[in-house]
Amino acid sequence: MEKSVVFVPTLKEAEKIFENVSFIKNNHGLYIAELKNIDVIITGIGKSNAAFSSCISLVNSSYYTVYLLGICGAYRNSGLKPGDIVSITKDYFADEGLMNSDGEYKLLSEMGFTINGGRNYSEFNCAEGLKKVIGNTVSFLSGTDKAAGLYQSKTKASVENMEGASLGMVCERLNISARQVRAVSNFCGDRKKQEWDIKKAFNVLRKFAEDYIL
Ligand SMILES: O=C(O)c1cccc(C(=O)CC[C@H]2O[C@@H](n3cnc4c(=O)[nH]cnc43)[C@H](O)[C@@H]2O)c1
């Protein structure tokens, strides 16, 4: 039987999205749950964990659909709010570059370097029925309004996450199509004004998984 794979950044997110499922550690140190028609794999937080976990899991596999499901932050001017669910179709490596002394920053592509085959972003297929948005993948979180403004104005992204562009690049290089679905858990920027509602975000991701994946 053909199987799909769902990557989720953290065990906490996965246990809320896929209830009553047990995870075991595999021989690569990754937590995995094997359900009837899907495998759920925990990537770990951040670009390096996302690249390793997706590459090692996909390189000799025959999964027929790949999903990355998780929470994300929304930029204030995006029109999104906690509890909204989106399909990220273009995800930038937004903090790989150079910060000048005047606080301006350049992406690697603006310095003559590229990350993903001539580009500074990865692409995903759109998950049907969801709002299509641009994402920023960062390792250095935008915990101030200034940092959030810099990232957002550079790429025109609506949301921010920590794994998407890396996992997307692995899928592109392996010629496997993937969808990235994220629920907004907070606003980006000043930490005191982030308005986290992680419960709402988990609930919409669980509903999405029940309706479209399980
Ligand atoms: O403690 C904090 O201030 C804080 C700020 C942002 C994110 C975190 C997390 O622990 C979540 C990391 C996890 O969730 C995704 N995520 C959720 N919100 C954001 C965000 O505003 N910016 C970037 N990533 C976010 C991310 O993909 C990770 O998997 C804590």
The ligand as an SDF file (V2000), in Angstrom:
LIG
                    3D

 30 33  0  0  0  0  0  0  0  0999 V2000
    9.9020   31.7330   23.0670 O   0  0  0  0  0  0  0  0  0  0  0  0
    9.6690   32.4060   22.0740 C   0  0  0  0  0  0  0  0  0  0  0  0
    9.6220   33.6280   22.0570 O   0  0  0  0  0  0  0  0  0  0  0  0
    9.3900   31.7230   20.8080 C   0  0  0  0  0  0  0  0  0  0  0  0
    9.1760   32.4940   19.6820 C   0  0  0  0  0  0  0  0  0  0  0  0
    8.9250   31.8690   18.4810 C   0  0  0  0  0  0  0  0  0  0  0  0
    8.8570   30.5020   18.4160 C   0  0  0  0  0  0  0  0  0  0  0  0
    9.0570   29.7510   19.5500 C   0  0  0  0  0  0  0  0  0  0  0  0
    8.9420   28.2810   19.5300 C   0  0  0  0  0  0  0  0  0  0  0  0
    9.3510   27.5650   20.3890 O   0  0  0  0  0  0  0  0  0  0  0  0
    8.2670   27.6910   18.4220 C   0  0  0  0  0  0  0  0  0  0  0  0
    9.1860   27.0320   17.4920 C   0  0  0  0  0  0  0  0  0  0  0  0
    8.4360   26.1630   16.5220 C   0  0  0  0  0  0  0  0  0  0  0  0
    7.2280   26.7490   16.0690 O   0  0  0  0  0  0  0  0  0  0  0  0
    7.3710   27.4090   14.8190 C   0  0  0  0  0  0  0  0  0  0  0  0
    7.1070   28.8260   15.1070 N   0  0  0  0  0  0  0  0  0  0  0  0
    6.0270   29.2550   15.7970 C   0  0  0  0  0  0  0  0  0  0  0  0
    6.0000   30.5880   15.8860 N   0  0  0  0  0  0  0  0  0  0  0  0
    7.0980   31.0360   15.2510 C   0  0  0  0  0  0  0  0  0  0  0  0
    7.6030   32.3580   15.0100 C   0  0  0  0  0  0  0  0  0  0  0  0
    7.0200   33.3780   15.3980 O   0  0  0  0  0  0  0  0  0  0  0  0
    8.7680   32.4400   14.3330 N   0  0  0  0  0  0  0  0  0  0  0  0
    9.4150   31.3350   13.8740 C   0  0  0  0  0  0  0  0  0  0  0  0
    8.9630   30.0780   14.0890 N   0  0  0  0  0  0  0  0  0  0  0  0
    7.8140   29.9240   14.7550 C   0  0  0  0  0  0  0  0  0  0  0  0
    8.7760   27.0480   14.3380 C   0  0  0  0  0  0  0  0  0  0  0  0
    8.7050   26.5000   13.0460 O   0  0  0  0  0  0  0  0  0  0  0  0
    9.2880   25.9790   15.3170 C   0  0  0  0  0  0  0  0  0  0  0  0
    9.0610   24.6910   14.8540 O   0  0  0  0  0  0  0  0  0  0  0  0
    9.3370   30.3500   20.7470 C   0  0  0  0  0  0  0  0  0  0  0  0
  1  2  2  0
  2  3  1  0
  2  4  1  0
  4  5  1  0
  4 30  2  0
  5  6  2  0
  6  7  1  0
  7  8  2  0
  8  9  1  0
  8 30  1  0
  9 10  2  0
  9 11  1  0
 11 12  1  0
 12 13  1  0
 13 14  1  0
 13 28  1  0
 14 15  1  0
 15 16  1  0
 15 26  1  0
 16 17  1  0
 16 25  1  0
 17 18  2  0
 18 19  1  0
 19 20  1  0
 19 25  2  0
 20 21  2  0
 20 22  1  0
 22 23  1  0
 23 24  2  0
 24 25  1  0
 26 27  1  0
 26 28  1  0
 28 29  1  0
M  END
$$$$
